Amino acid sequence: MKNSKLLISVSRMIFPFTVLFGFYVILNGSNSPGGGFQGGAILATGILITYFSNPSRVIDVHRLVIFEKYLFFLLLMVVVGQYIFAQHSGLYLVILNLVIGLKVAIGLTAIVAVFIEEGR
């Protein structure tokens, strides 16, 4: 299936704004509604829009799964680090939201990529 050049161009133009808005929701989640999961879902949407607009691209699912495992380990280290150095709770929430957002974005992208690869 070949998509139009207009769809590819529009998705490339939307991608930076989607990523920017996703990181805004992640980083602002410690002070307002939103946070890691919501921002991660927005980031995954931006990644998948560019992927669906150009289906000739291939996502390496194995790398995504490995990166998600590293993010899980980093998430555990952030939580353990908060218990050891319990001084900066605001910074802790920002870092926690960032790691959770990246983990959700990579996880949702990997799930959709696995479905697409199995369908090929």
C-alpha positions in Angstrom: 0.0 0.0 0.0 1.4 3.4 -1.0 0.3 6.5 0.8 0.2 9.9 -0.8 3.0 12.4 -0.4 0.5 14.8 1.2 -0.2 12.4 4.0 3.5 11.8 4.5 4.3 15.5 4.5 1.5 16.4 7.0 2.5 13.6 9.4 6.1 14.8 9.3 4.9 18.3 10.1 2.7 17.2 12.9 5.4 14.9 14.5 7.5 17.6 16.3 4.4 19.2 17.7 3.1 15.9 19.0 6.4 15.1 20.6 6.6 18.6 22.1 3.0 18.3 23.5 3.8 14.8 24.8 6.8 16.0 26.8 4.8 19.0 28.0 2.2 16.7 29.5 4.8 14.5 31.0 6.8 17.3 32.6 3.8 19.3 33.7 2.2 16.2 35.2 3.6 16.7 38.6 1.8 20.0 39.0 -1.4 19.5 37.0 -3.5 16.7 35.5 -1.6 14.5 33.2 1.7 12.8 33.7 3.7 9.9 32.5 1.0 7.7 31.1 -0.9 10.4 29.3 2.2 12.0 27.9 3.6 8.6 26.9 0.4 7.8 25.0 0.7 11.1 23.1 4.4 10.3 22.3 3.4 6.9 21.0 0.7 8.4 18.9 3.2 10.7 17.3 5.6 7.9 16.6 2.8 5.7 15.2 1.4 8.4 13.0 4.7 8.7 11.1 5.0 4.9 11.0 1.5 4.5 9.5 2.0 7.3 7.0 5.0 5.5 5.5 4.5 1.7 6.0 7.7 0.9 4.1 9.6 1.6 7.4 10.3 -1.3 9.7 10.4 -0.9 13.5 12.9 -3.2 15.2 10.7 -4.7 17.9 13.6 -6.4 19.6 15.4 -3.1 20.2 12.2 -1.6 21.6 11.7 -4.4 24.0 15.3 -4.2 25.2 15.0 -0.4 25.6 11.8 -0.9 27.6 13.5 -3.3 29.9 16.3 -0.7 30.5 13.6 1.9 31.3 12.0 -0.5 33.8 15.3 -0.9 35.5 15.8 2.9 35.5 12.3 3.2 37.0 13.2 0.9 39.8 16.4 2.8 40.4 14.5 6.1 40.6 12.1 4.7 43.2 14.9 3.2 45.3 16.9 6.4 44.9 14.0 8.4 46.4 14.0 6.2 49.5 17.7 6.6 49.9 17.9 10.3 49.1 14.5 11.6 50.3 15.2 15.3 49.9 13.9 16.6 46.5 10.3 15.4 46.1 9.5 17.8 43.3 12.5 16.6 41.2 11.6 13.0 42.0 8.1 13.5 40.5 9.5 15.0 37.4 12.0 12.3 36.8 9.5 9.6 37.7 6.9 11.0 35.2 9.6 11.3 32.5 10.7 7.6 32.9 7.1 6.4 33.0 6.2 8.5 30.0 9.1 7.1 27.9 8.3 3.6 29.1 4.7 3.9 28.1 5.6 5.4 24.7 8.0 2.6 23.9 5.7 0.0 25.2 2.7 1.1 23.2 4.8 1.5 20.1 6.2 -2.0 20.6 2.7 -3.5 21.1 1.4 -2.0 17.8 4.6 -2.9 16.0 4.3 -6.6 17.1 0.7 -6.7 15.7 1.8 -5.1 12.4 4.8 -7.5 12.1 2.6 -10.5 12.8 0.1 -9.4 10.2 2.7 -9.2 7.4 
